[in-house]
């Protein structure tokens, strides 16, 4: 039986986004699962790319820890999505975060990492809400 709110045959979408202010600077990330935002602050300093990778890693860890099954990880950083998918296909990569991604992938059911536009990324919306203009 599927949990309430999930359609049969559809994967759960887990949204991830990261950023830092200034760039480089303190990293913060958000992961949205079933409408609930999980925000992580006080992480190491890094670049926006590091923040996006950290967000993806946190999303994978939450998926594993909550035993969420097959999911789609959805982010708006096209280059990180491309690098992560490449790391999964090749077993690693030049990015320092690729090894952690590959190790986590071994602990999870099959998943996909997909790109969406910024406006469609619920985790990006959660992070933006922390910094009103």
C-alpha positions in Angstrom: 0.0 0.0 0.0 1.3 3.4 -1.0 1.5 6.2 1.7 -1.2 8.7 1.4 -0.6 11.4 -1.1 1.5 9.3 -3.5 0.2 8.0 -6.7 0.7 4.5 -7.7 3.6 4.3 -10.3 4.9 7.7 -9.4 8.2 8.3 -7.6 8.4 10.6 -4.6 10.2 13.9 -5.5 12.7 15.2 -3.1 13.8 18.8 -3.9 17.2 20.1 -2.9 19.0 23.4 -3.1 22.0 25.1 -1.6 23.6 28.5 -1.4 26.0 30.7 0.4 26.0 34.4 1.2 28.5 35.8 0.2 29.9 33.4 -2.4 32.2 31.9 -1.1 30.8 31.9 2.4 28.8 29.9 4.9 26.8 27.1 3.3 23.1 26.6 3.9 20.9 23.9 2.3 17.3 23.0 2.1 15.7 19.7 1.3 11.9 19.4 0.8 10.2 16.1 1.3 6.4 15.8 1.0 6.0 19.5 1.5 8.2 19.7 4.6 11.4 21.8 4.4 14.5 20.5 6.2 17.0 23.4 6.4 20.6 23.0 7.4 22.8 26.0 8.4 26.1 26.4 10.1 27.8 24.1 7.5 31.4 24.7 6.4 32.2 27.6 4.2 32.2 26.9 0.4 31.0 28.1 -3.0 27.5 27.9 -4.4 28.6 24.7 -6.2 29.7 23.2 -2.9 26.4 24.2 -1.4 24.4 22.5 -4.2 26.4 19.3 -3.7 25.9 19.5 0.1 22.2 19.8 -0.5 22.1 16.8 -2.8 24.1 14.8 -0.2 21.7 15.8 2.6 18.8 14.8 0.4 20.3 11.4 -0.2 21.0 10.9 3.6 17.4 11.9 4.5 16.0 9.5 1.9 18.2 6.7 3.3 17.4 7.6 6.9 13.6 7.6 6.3 13.7 4.6 4.0 11.8 6.4 1.3 12.3 3.9 -1.5 12.8 4.9 -5.1 12.8 8.7 -5.5 13.7 11.5 -7.9 16.1 14.0 -6.5 15.2 17.4 -8.1 17.5 20.4 -8.1 18.0 23.6 -10.1 21.8 23.6 -10.4 22.2 22.1 -13.9 26.0 21.7 -13.7 25.8 19.8 -10.3 23.0 17.6 -11.7 25.2 16.8 -14.7 28.2 16.1 -12.6 26.3 13.9 -10.2 24.8 11.8 -12.9 28.2 11.5 -14.5 29.7 10.4 -11.2 26.9 7.7 -10.8 27.7 6.4 -14.3 31.4 6.3 -13.9 31.8 5.5 -10.2 33.4 8.9 -9.3 34.7 12.1 -10.7 36.9 15.1 -10.0 34.4 16.8 -7.7 35.3 16.2 -4.1 31.7 15.4 -3.3 31.4 12.7 -6.0 32.9 10.0 -3.8 30.3 10.6 -1.1 27.5 10.5 -3.7 28.7 7.2 -5.1 29.0 5.7 -1.6 25.5 6.8 -0.6 24.1 5.5 -3.9 25.2 2.0 -2.8 22.9 2.3 0.3 19.8 3.4 -1.6 17.2 1.9 -3.9 17.5 3.0 -7.6 17.0 6.8 -7.9 17.2 9.6 -10.5 18.7 13.0 -10.2 16.8 15.6 -12.3 17.0 19.2 -13.1 14.1 21.7 -12.9 13.9 25.5 -13.3 14.6 27.6 -10.2 10.9 28.6 -9.8 9.9 24.9 -9.7 12.4 24.0 -7.0 10.5 23.9 -3.7 13.8 23.7 -1.8 14.9 26.9 -3.5 11.7 28.6 -2.5 12.4 27.5 1.1 15.9 29.0 1.1 14.7 32.2 -0.6 12.2 32.7 2.2 15.0 32.9 4.7 16.4 36.0 2.9 13.6 38.3 2.1 14.5 41.3 -0.1 
